[in-house]
Amino acid sequence: MKGGLKQDFEISLLSLPAQFYTMSTISPFKALRPRPELAKQLASRPYDVLNSKEAREEALGNPYSFLHITKSEIDLPEDIDIHTQVVYDKAKENIEAFIQRGILFREDKPCYYIYQLVMNGRSQTGLVAASSVDDYEQDIIKKHEFTRPEKEQDRINHITTTGAQTGNVFLAYRNVADIDNIIEQWKDSHKPVYDFVADDGISHTIWVISDDAIIDNISGLFKKVVPHTYIADGHHRAASAAKVRKGLGNRATEAANWFLTTLFPANQLYIMDYNRVVKDLNGLDEAAFLEKLGESFDVEKVSGAFSPENLHQFGMYLNKQWYRLTARKGTYTEDPIGVLDVTILSQLVLNKLLGIKDQRTDKRIDFVGGIRGLGELEKRVDSGEMTVAFSLHPVTIQQLFDIADSGNVMPPKSTWFEPKLRDGLLTHLIYQ
């Protein structure tokens, strides 16, 4: 902003009640990060998008892969219970070995970091920072999903044992031109410390912001003009960080008051569909299930995999056949939650017909991110592992903000953001 415009903007901010402009607290931190020449080999896909078998295959022949830390069961017998303490102890052993061997090193001073991703020619840039656990607990950091207890406990055990927050929480905020300008100017005038294209074709570029004046300016802007941030991806990681601090009690370090986040302006984000697969038809045969669906939906057979083109439309794959389901008017409400497609599917199909009351804990349902494509839904059903699959229309970022602001939550696993941040490039330590 120039001259008078900036002055007028600041005056208008100062005229607001304090709770509207001193809310979001972020901090620079001393990242644990890889030597530049090892960044591509070390960086790994997030721990929660890979199962153990996929992690073993991905890390095969790569002793530098961060999966040795985030999915440390890959270095243990294949039949091991991945939630046993032996697995977390192995993760601690591996991260300590990476540090001792100089694969990972600790930043000399607290810094902010810029993380740019490019996927299919589309670029998005975020600020990597430590966000306040207090902000999380006081709902300054907004949530839109409940969490699953077993997934929380896994991260709690991993963080407590290793002393490292290896999983990045993906936060969104409403755009602020001054913050955008600082980040773009730093990118234009400084060389990145990491710049590589991963095997999946997504490019990852990271800059270190080490200048104290710039750091202070960024921190101050968030406190002035970002009243809330919103968890886009990483509810379990954020909840776990808060519970780790609580569990440590008076043993908690200052670093445990913060957790690893990357903050993205809303206009740069891309949300994909987040689909569902279900093990059985809750005692119904195929004909009875289709008949009951017809009470709330127009049900039509379609040729080939079907990705919904409009809101309130769903794809369904059952017995090697795709269907288009269109929810009828009057079968759902128009409030911010009720109008969501994930809510419509949850209420009219998963709950009413399939008897799935709590998607967070019911073992009969699983979730498939849109990045895996509709072919993954077909594969899960055709293999006999699952019986029926549903494809959904993506939620919008504005819907996410509206729901979080209203204090409501979406059904579990409503949003899938791409591209994903890589684990291992920037880690936050809570014991040092």
Solvent accessible surface area in square Angstrom, and as a share of the most:
residue,aa,sasa,rsa
1,M,92,0.41
2,K,168,0.71
3,G,61,0.59
4,G,44,0.43
5,L,128,0.64
6,K,85,0.36
7,Q,110,0.49
8,D,91,0.47
9,F,64,0.26
10,E,66,0.30
11,I,99,0.50
12,S,57,0.37
13,L,20,0.10
14,L,113,0.56
15,S,88,0.57
16,L,78,0.39
17,P,69,0.43
18,A,58,0.45
19,Q,106,0.47
20,F,105,0.44
21,Y,37,0.14
22,T,60,0.35
23,M,41,0.18
24,S,3,0.02
25,T,38,0.22
26,I,11,0.05
27,S,25,0.16
28,P,31,0.20
29,F,11,0.04
30,K,74,0.31
31,A,0,0.00
32,L,2,0.01
33,R,19,0.07
34,P,0,0.00
35,R,88,0.32
36,P,77,0.48
37,E,117,0.52
38,L,12,0.06
39,A,3,0.02
40,K,104,0.44
41,Q,81,0.36
42,L,0,0.00
43,A,8,0.06
44,S,3,0.02
45,R,80,0.29
46,P,9,0.06
47,Y,17,0.07
48,D,55,0.29
49,V,22,0.13
50,L,9,0.05
51,N,84,0.43
52,S,27,0.17
53,K,142,0.60
54,E,47,0.21
55,A,0,0.00
56,R,51,0.18
57,E,106,0.48
58,E,72,0.32
59,A,5,0.04
60,L,151,0.75
61,G,78,0.75
62,N,34,0.17
63,P,74,0.47
64,Y,58,0.22
65,S,5,0.03
66,F,0,0.00
67,L,1,0.00
68,H,29,0.13
69,I,0,0.00
70,T,5,0.03
71,K,20,0.08
72,S,1,0.01
73,E,7,0.03
74,I,19,0.10
75,D,57,0.30
76,L,33,0.16
77,P,89,0.56
78,E,143,0.64
79,D,131,0.68
80,I,40,0.20
81,D,90,0.47
82,I,65,0.33
83,H,95,0.42
84,T,42,0.24
85,Q,91,0.41
86,V,79,0.46
87,V,7,0.04
88,Y,4,0.01
89,D,67,0.35
90,K,40,0.17
91,A,0,0.00
92,K,85,0.36
93,E,97,0.43
94,N,16,0.08
95,I,4,0.02
96,E,74,0.33
97,A,32,0.25
98,F,7,0.03
99,I,65,0.33
100,Q,151,0.67
101,R,135,0.49
102,G,28,0.27
103,I,4,0.02
104,L,3,0.01
105,F,74,0.31
106,R,75,0.27
107,E,22,0.10
108,D,135,0.70
109,K,68,0.29
110,P,58,0.37
111,C,1,0.01
112,Y,0,0.00
113,Y,0,0.00
114,I,0,0.00
115,Y,3,0.01
116,Q,34,0.15
117,L,0,0.00
118,V,39,0.23
119,M,24,0.11
120,N,144,0.74
121,G,74,0.71
122,R,89,0.32
123,S,58,0.37
124,Q,1,0.01
125,T,6,0.04
126,G,0,0.00
127,L,0,0.00
128,V,0,0.00
129,A,0,0.00
130,A,1,0.01
131,S,3,0.02
132,S,9,0.06
133,V,0,0.00
134,D,63,0.33
135,D,9,0.05
136,Y,30,0.12
137,E,96,0.43
138,Q,120,0.53
139,D,59,0.30
140,I,17,0.09
141,I,4,0.02
142,K,25,0.10
143,K,46,0.20
144,H,1,0.00
145,E,19,0.09
146,F,117,0.49
147,T,22,0.13
148,R,24,0.09
149,P,75,0.47
150,E,66,0.29
151,K,57,0.24
152,E,13,0.06
153,Q,89,0.39
154,D,24,0.12
155,R,12,0.04
156,I,30,0.15
157,N,38,0.20
158,H,5,0.02
159,I,10,0.05
160,T,58,0.34
161,T,24,0.14
162,T,16,0.09
163,G,2,0.02
164,A,0,0.00
165,Q,9,0.04
166,T,3,0.02
167,G,9,0.08
168,N,12,0.06
169,V,2,0.01
170,F,5,0.02
171,L,1,0.00
172,A,0,0.00
173,Y,0,0.00
174,R,112,0.41
175,N,59,0.30
176,V,15,0.09
177,A,50,0.38
178,D,21,0.11
179,I,0,0.00
180,D,37,0.19
181,N,60,0.31
182,I,22,0.11
183,I,6,0.03
184,E,72,0.32
185,Q,118,0.53
186,W,23,0.08
187,K,32,0.13
188,D,122,0.63
189,S,80,0.51
190,H,78,0.35
191,K,184,0.78
192,P,47,0.30
193,V,46,0.26
194,Y,5,0.02
195,D,99,0.51
196,F,23,0.09
197,V,81,0.46
198,A,7,0.06
199,D,142,0.74
200,D,78,0.41
201,G,49,0.47
202,I,17,0.09
203,S,20,0.13
204,H,1,0.00
205,T,9,0.05
206,I,0,0.00
207,W,17,0.06
208,V,23,0.13
209,I,0,0.00
210,S,49,0.32
211,D,61,0.32
212,D,89,0.46
213,A,73,0.56
214,I,48,0.24
215,I,9,0.05
216,D,99,0.51
217,N,73,0.37
218,I,0,0.00
219,S,24,0.15
220,G,28,0.27
221,L,21,0.11
222,F,0,0.00
223,K,83,0.35
224,K,89,0.38
225,V,19,0.11
226,V,4,0.02
227,P,50,0.31
228,H,48,0.21
229,T,3,0.02
230,Y,3,0.01
231,I,0,0.00
232,A,3,0.02
233,D,31,0.16
234,G,5,0.05
235,H,10,0.05
236,H,16,0.07
237,R,26,0.10
238,A,1,0.00
239,A,6,0.04
240,S,0,0.00
241,A,4,0.03
242,A,7,0.06
243,K,98,0.42
244,V,5,0.03
245,R,41,0.15
246,K,162,0.69
247,G,58,0.56
248,L,12,0.06
249,G,45,0.43
250,N,157,0.80
251,R,164,0.60
252,A,34,0.26
253,T,49,0.28
254,E,120,0.54
255,A,21,0.16
256,A,3,0.02
257,N,43,0.22
258,W,47,0.16
259,F,3,0.01
260,L,2,0.01
261,T,0,0.00
262,T,0,0.00
263,L,1,0.00
264,F,0,0.00
265,P,3,0.02
266,A,13,0.10
267,N,113,0.58
268,Q,43,0.19
269,L,20,0.10
270,Y,93,0.35
271,I,18,0.09
272,M,29,0.13
273,D,24,0.12
274,Y,21,0.08
275,N,1,0.00
276,R,0,0.00
277,V,0,0.00
278,V,0,0.00
279,K,88,0.37
280,D,53,0.28
281,L,16,0.08
282,N,72,0.37
283,G,84,0.81
284,L,46,0.23
285,D,94,0.48
286,E,59,0.26
287,A,73,0.57
288,A,31,0.24
289,F,0,0.00
290,L,41,0.20
291,E,131,0.59
292,K,82,0.35
293,L,1,0.00
294,G,26,0.25
295,E,106,0.48
296,S,8,0.05
297,F,1,0.00
298,D,65,0.34
299,V,49,0.28
300,E,73,0.33
301,K,145,0.61
302,V,27,0.16
303,S,116,0.75
304,G,48,0.47
305,A,55,0.43
306,F,15,0.06
307,S,62,0.40
308,P,11,0.07
309,E,119,0.53
310,N,87,0.44
311,L,88,0.44
312,H,32,0.14
313,Q,20,0.09
314,F,0,0.00
315,G,0,0.00
316,M,0,0.00
317,Y,11,0.04
318,L,4,0.02
319,N,100,0.51
320,K,148,0.63
321,Q,51,0.23
322,W,9,0.03
323,Y,9,0.03
324,R,63,0.23
325,L,0,0.00
326,T,42,0.25
327,A,9,0.07
328,R,94,0.34
329,K,165,0.70
330,G,76,0.73
331,T,42,0.24
332,Y,24,0.09
333,T,82,0.48
334,E,117,0.53
335,D,66,0.34
336,P,69,0.44
337,I,35,0.18
338,G,6,0.06
339,V,35,0.20
340,L,2,0.01
341,D,7,0.04
342,V,4,0.02
343,T,5,0.03
344,I,1,0.01
345,L,1,0.00
346,S,14,0.09
347,Q,102,0.45
348,L,23,0.11
349,V,0,0.00
350,L,0,0.00
351,N,57,0.29
352,K,116,0.49
353,L,14,0.07
354,L,0,0.00
355,G,25,0.24
356,I,3,0.02
357,K,151,0.64
358,D,49,0.25
359,Q,14,0.06
360,R,63,0.23
361,T,62,0.36
362,D,30,0.15
363,K,140,0.59
364,R,53,0.19
365,I,6,0.03
366,D,48,0.25
367,F,22,0.09
368,V,3,0.02
369,G,3,0.03
370,G,8,0.08
371,I,81,0.41
372,R,93,0.34
373,G,31,0.30
374,L,29,0.15
375,G,47,0.45
376,E,29,0.13
377,L,0,0.00
378,E,49,0.22
379,K,133,0.56
380,R,36,0.13
381,V,14,0.08
382,D,71,0.37
383,S,79,0.51
384,G,63,0.60
385,E,83,0.37
386,M,8,0.04
387,T,46,0.27
388,V,0,0.00
389,A,0,0.00
390,F,0,0.00
391,S,1,0.00
392,L,3,0.02
393,H,47,0.21
394,P,42,0.27
395,V,9,0.05
396,T,66,0.38
397,I,40,0.20
398,Q,94,0.42
399,Q,40,0.18
400,L,0,0.00
401,F,3,0.01
402,D,64,0.33
403,I,1,0.00
404,A,3,0.02
405,D,64,0.33
406,S,62,0.40
407,G,63,0.60
408,N,63,0.32
409,V,43,0.25
410,M,3,0.01
411,P,19,0.12
412,P,17,0.11
413,K,30,0.13
414,S,3,0.02
415,T,9,0.05
416,W,20,0.07
417,F,1,0.00
418,E,7,0.03
419,P,3,0.02
420,K,28,0.12
421,L,12,0.06
422,R,32,0.12
423,D,6,0.03
424,G,0,0.00
425,L,1,0.01
426,L,7,0.03
427,T,1,0.00
428,H,8,0.04
429,L,7,0.04
430,I,1,0.01
431,Y,91,0.35
432,Q,136,0.60
